[in-house]
C-alpha cells in the first residue's frame, strides 16, 4: 500500500507543478483494472467527519480518483470503510459501462 500512496503523491505533485501538461499513459499490454480505497475515520478532530478516497487503474495507469470529506459522522471504522467501498463500487460500475460503450476491452 505504501508504494501506491507514494505514486498518488507523485501524481498530485506533478499536476500541481505542471498545469496543462496532463498525465503520461503507457501501453503496458494489459487492460487489467485495479482499484484501491481507504477511509480515515474521524480524520478531523474539529468536526469528527471521515474522509474517504479511491483510485482506479487501467493497465497500471490511473484513470479515476476521488477524495471526499463526508457530510455526516460515521459511527465506526467499518461504516467509514463501507462508505469508501460504496463510492468505489459506483465508480467501477460507471467505468465498466463506459469502457463497454467504447468497445475498449472485454470486461
Order of alpha helices (4+ residues) and beta strands (2+ residues): alpha-beta-beta-beta-alpha
